[in-house]
Each structure stands twice: as structure tokens, then as C-alpha cells.
């Protein structure tokens, strides 16, 4: 049994709520503030959801760091990139602190979990190769974050998480705008700059689509998240808003994204075939963010 599973089983004994009554309560817009107000199912879903976000935050800092700072083309880019890395670490710490308030051992979460126990999105298992990829990271992945985390900030039934997400949404919005600025600089720059950005887009756009989840076949975890009112929007709704923003950003640039607005269907369409089985197989086969974890633990 892993670190998270062991602690979850111990803490479920403190949950006093009936699951059906709790679902009715949160569906009426009432808030959950303490572990005693939770059902075991709500606690399990909340913890898995929170770990997915906050493990992703700290692993994104590790992935971003070399490209955002050492490969930054200008001083202002290096300063902004450093601020992004610092923000991501701060966001992770907020989440781990709330989990510790619920009774989790924060030190064990950071220093005792096996790499495969980390719930981060697998797009951050490896570092980015150049600054254009960093621009796509903040312009694609952090844009998805502003949509998904904005949903939590507006609709989450767990009060402590909902309240601090206001700060996170504001800072992720800065990351998204930084990405947009560099999309415009590189996408309207020299031929070489445009080619470098195009290569980064071609590589990272499909990963961003995977990041947003399957639009039609939501897994059990997302269904439970929405049932417990931890977020409201569906994968499809989040993806449509993300595509709208990305298509409008790239429309005036000399760089293409594989997506367009279909007037007849009144929706945004992705112009590539996603191999979802391949995506899921790749995630399952990943050894986890081994190098990043060593960096975080100070043993690299």
C-alpha cells in the first residue's frame, strides 16, 4: 500500500457523513469545511483530485525551469520565467498545506512517495527542450489550468480549496498572458523564430489536448469529481473554451495550430486524430517524474 492510500484509509475513519446526504448537500450549493463533514467517498475523490493538481504544479516548476531561465532569449524573459517557476512551487505548497490540515503527513507526501505514486499530468515528467516549448507550456498547459482551476475557484464544494484558488487563478492568468506574448513575438518574428515555434506547437498541441481529457468519454474519476461538486464543467466544455482562446490567439500569426472553428457545427474542432489508447498506454508506462522528484528532494 502506498503512502497516499495508507493515510487515506486512516483518515476515512474521521468521516461522519452519509454519501447520499452529502451529495444532496453540495448539489444545493452548501460548503464542506472539515473532514468530519465528509463521506469516505468524498474524501477519497477530493484527495486524488487535489494531488493531481498540486503534484502537477510542482512538477511543472521542474520542467519549466531550465527552458524558462537558462534558455531565455532576453532578460525580461528570464525574470518572467523565474516568476512562473516560483509561482508553481507556491501553488503546490498551498495544496499540500490544506491536505496537511486534513491530517495528511506533508513530509511523507514529499519525501516518501514512490515516483509512480505521484499524480501529476505526465506532460511534465520531462524537461522542455527550448524556450519556445516553455512558451507553449504556459500558453497551452497553464491556459488549461486557468480554465480548470477557475472552475474550482467558482464551483468547488470544499471551502478551503475554493478560497485559495483565487490567488492561483490570478497567477496562472499571468502565465497564460506570458505565453500569448511570446506566441506573438515568435510567431511574427524571423523565419527561424517562426519555425522554432511551429515545431514546439506541433509537438505540444497534442499533449495539451490530452491534458484536457477525452471530450466524450469522461472517466469515473471526473464523473465523481462533478458528482461531489468539486468542479462543474465537463471535459468538452473546458476543451471548447481552451480551443476558442488558442485559435483566436494564433489566427493572426504565421504559425498554425491544428484546430479551427466550424460555423455549421458552431464549435471548435481539432484537426488531428487523437490516439487516446496510445495516450493512456504512454501514461501507464511512464516511470513517473523520477529526475524531478530527486531535484525536489535535494538529492539530484
C-alpha positions in Angstrom: 0.0 0.0 0.0 1.4 3.4 -1.0 1.8 6.5 1.2 -1.4 8.2 0.0 -3.5 5.0 0.2 -2.3 4.3 3.7 -3.0 7.8 5.0 -6.4 7.8 3.3 -7.5 4.6 5.0 -6.6 6.0 8.4 -8.4 9.3 7.8 -11.6 7.8 6.4 -12.4 6.8 10.0 -12.9 10.5 10.8 -15.5 11.0 8.0 -19.0 11.1 9.6 -21.3 12.0 6.6 -23.5 9.7 4.6 -22.6 9.8 0.9 -26.1 10.3 -0.4 -26.9 13.1 2.0 -23.6 14.8 1.3 -24.2 14.8 -2.5 -27.6 16.4 -1.9 -26.0 19.0 0.4 -23.3 20.1 -2.1 -25.7 20.0 -5.0 -27.7 22.7 -3.2 -24.5 24.8 -3.0 -23.6 24.1 0.6 -20.0 24.0 1.5 -17.8 21.4 3.2 -15.2 22.7 5.6 -13.9 19.8 7.8 -13.1 16.2 7.4 -16.0 15.3 9.8 -18.5 16.7 7.3 -17.2 14.4 4.5 -18.1 10.9 3.5 -15.2 8.4 2.8 -16.0 8.6 -0.9 -15.9 12.4 -0.9 -12.6 12.4 0.9 -11.1 9.9 -1.5 -12.2 11.8 -4.6 -11.1 15.2 -3.1 -7.6 14.0 -2.2 -7.0 12.3 -5.6 -8.2 15.5 -7.3 -6.1 17.8 -5.2 -3.0 15.7 -5.6 -3.4 15.7 -9.3 -3.4 19.5 -9.4 -0.7 20.1 -6.9 1.7 17.3 -7.9 1.3 18.8 -11.4 2.1 22.3 -10.1 5.4 21.3 -8.5 6.5 19.0 -11.4 5.7 21.8 -13.9 8.2 24.0 -12.0 10.8 21.4 -12.5 10.0 21.0 -16.2 9.8 24.8 -16.8 13.0 25.8 -15.0 15.8 25.1 -17.5 13.9 26.4 -20.6 12.4 29.4 -18.7 15.7 30.6 -17.3 18.8 29.1 -18.8 17.4 29.2 -22.3 15.5 32.5 -22.1 16.4 34.8 -25.0 16.1 38.1 -23.1 16.5 39.4 -19.6 12.8 40.1 -19.3 12.1 36.6 -20.4 14.4 35.2 -17.7 12.8 37.3 -15.0 9.3 36.3 -16.1 10.2 32.7 -16.4 11.7 32.7 -12.9 8.5 34.2 -11.6 6.5 31.4 -13.2 8.6 28.7 -11.6 8.3 30.4 -8.2 4.5 30.6 -8.6 4.2 26.9 -9.4 6.1 25.9 -6.3 3.9 28.2 -4.2 0.7 26.8 -5.7 1.9 23.3 -4.8 2.7 24.3 -1.3 -0.8 25.8 -0.8 -2.4 22.4 -1.7 -0.1 20.3 0.4 -0.8 22.6 3.3 -4.5 22.1 3.0 -4.0 18.4 2.8 -1.9 18.6 6.0 -4.8 20.4 7.7 -7.0 17.4 6.9 -4.4 15.2 8.6 -2.0 14.1 5.9 1.7 13.9 6.6 3.1 16.6 4.3 6.7 15.3 4.7 5.7 11.8 3.8 3.9 13.1 0.7 7.0 14.9 -0.4 9.8 12.5 0.6 8.4 9.0 0.9 6.2 8.5 -2.2 7.5 6.3 -5.0 7.6 8.2 -8.4 4.7 6.1 -9.7 2.6 7.4 -6.8 2.8 11.0 -8.0 -0.4 12.1 -9.6 1.0 14.8 -11.9 -0.1 15.1 -15.5 2.6 13.2 -17.5 3.3 16.1 -19.8 5.6 17.3 -17.0 7.6 14.2 -16.5 10.4 15.5 -18.7 12.0 19.0 -19.0 11.3 21.2 -22.0 13.9 21.5 -24.7 13.9 25.2 -25.6 12.2 28.5 -24.8 9.6 28.1 -27.5 8.5 24.9 -25.7 8.3 26.8 -22.4 6.1 29.4 -24.2 3.8 26.5 -25.3 3.9 25.2 -21.7 2.5 28.4 -20.2 0.4 29.2 -23.3 -1.2 25.8 -23.6 -1.0 24.0 -20.3 -1.3 26.9 -18.0 -4.2 28.2 -20.1 -5.9 24.9 -19.5 -5.1 25.4 -15.8 -6.8 28.8 -15.7 -10.0 27.2 -17.1 -9.9 24.1 -14.9 -8.8 25.9 -11.7 -11.2 28.8 -12.5 -14.0 26.2 -12.4 -12.7 25.0 -9.0 -12.5 28.6 -7.7 -16.1 29.3 -8.8 -17.8 26.0 -8.1 -15.8 23.8 -5.6 -17.8 22.5 -2.6 -14.7 22.2 -0.4 -14.3 25.7 1.1 -10.5 25.7 2.0 -9.6 24.7 -1.6 -12.1 27.0 -3.3 -10.9 30.1 -1.4 -7.2 29.9 -2.1 -7.7 29.1 -5.8 -8.5 32.8 -6.3 -4.8 33.5 -5.9 -3.8 30.6 -8.1 -6.2 31.6 -10.9 -4.7 35.1 -10.9 -1.1 33.9 -11.2 -1.9 31.2 -13.8 -3.6 34.0 -15.8 -0.2 35.8 -15.8 1.5 32.7 -17.1 -1.1 32.4 -19.9 -0.6 36.0 -20.9 3.2 35.5 -20.9 2.7 32.6 -23.3 0.5 34.7 -25.5 3.1 37.5 -25.6 5.8 35.1 -26.7 3.5 33.4 -29.2 3.1 36.9 -30.8 6.8 37.7 -30.6 8.0 34.4 -32.1 5.0 33.9 -34.4 5.5 37.3 -36.1 9.4 37.2 -35.8 12.1 35.9 -38.1 11.7 32.8 -40.2 13.8 30.9 -37.7 11.7 32.1 -34.8 8.5 31.1 -36.6 9.9 27.7 -37.4 11.0 27.1 -33.8 7.6 28.0 -32.5 5.9 25.8 -35.2 8.0 22.8 -34.1 7.1 23.4 -30.5 3.4 23.8 -31.3 3.4 20.6 -33.4 5.0 18.7 -30.6 3.0 20.1 -27.7 -0.5 20.8 -29.0 -1.5 17.1 -28.9 -0.1 16.8 -25.4 -2.3 19.8 -24.4 -5.3 18.1 -25.9 -4.5 15.0 -23.8 -4.1 17.3 -20.8 -7.7 18.5 -21.1 -9.0 14.9 -21.2 -11.3 13.0 -23.5 -14.1 15.2 -24.6 -16.7 12.5 -25.0 -15.7 9.6 -22.7 -15.1 11.1 -19.2 -13.6 8.6 -16.8 -15.1 7.5 -13.5 -12.8 10.0 -11.6 -14.2 13.0 -13.5 -17.7 11.9 -13.0 -17.2 11.5 -9.3 -15.5 14.9 -9.1 -18.5 16.5 -10.7 -21.0 14.5 -8.7 -19.4 15.8 -5.5 -19.4 19.4 -6.9 -15.6 19.7 -6.8 -15.9 21.2 -10.3 -18.8 21.9 -12.6 -17.6 21.9 -16.2 -17.2 18.8 -18.4 -14.0 18.0 -20.3 -15.8 19.0 -23.5 -16.8 22.4 -22.1 -13.3 23.1 -20.9 -11.8 22.0 -24.2 -14.1 24.2 -26.2 -13.1 27.3 -24.2 -9.4 26.4 -24.5 -9.7 25.9 -28.3 -11.5 29.2 -28.7 -8.7 31.1 -26.9 -5.9 29.3 -28.7 -7.4 29.6 -32.2 -8.1 33.3 -31.7 -4.5 33.8 -30.4 -2.9 32.1 -33.4 -5.2 33.4 -36.1 -3.2 36.5 -36.9 0.2 34.7 -36.7 2.4 32.9 -39.3 2.2 29.7 -37.2 -0.6 27.2 -37.5 -2.4 25.2 -34.8 -4.3 22.1 -35.8 -7.8 23.4 -34.9 -10.5 25.7 -36.4 -14.0 27.0 -35.8 -16.7 25.1 -37.6 -19.5 27.5 -38.3 -22.0 24.8 -39.3 -21.5 22.8 -36.1 -21.0 26.0 -34.0 -18.0 24.5 -32.2 -14.2 24.4 -32.3 -12.7 21.3 -34.0 -9.3 19.6 -33.6 -7.7 18.8 -37.0 -5.9 15.7 -35.9 -6.8 12.2 -34.9 -6.0 11.6 -31.2 -4.8 8.1 -30.4 -6.4 8.0 -26.9 -5.4 4.4 -26.3 -1.8 5.4 -27.1 -2.1 8.3 -24.7 -3.3 6.2 -21.9 -0.8 3.5 -22.5 2.0 6.0 -22.5 0.8 7.4 -19.2 0.6 3.9 -17.7 4.1 3.0 -18.9 5.7 6.2 -17.6 8.1 5.6 -14.7 6.9 8.9 -13.2 8.9 12.1 -12.8 12.0 10.4 -11.3 14.5 13.1 -12.1 12.2 15.9 -10.9 11.5 14.2 -7.6 15.2 13.9 -6.9 15.5 17.6 -7.6 12.7 18.5 -5.3 14.1 16.3 -2.6 17.6 17.8 -3.0 19.4 14.6 -4.0 20.0 15.3 -7.7 
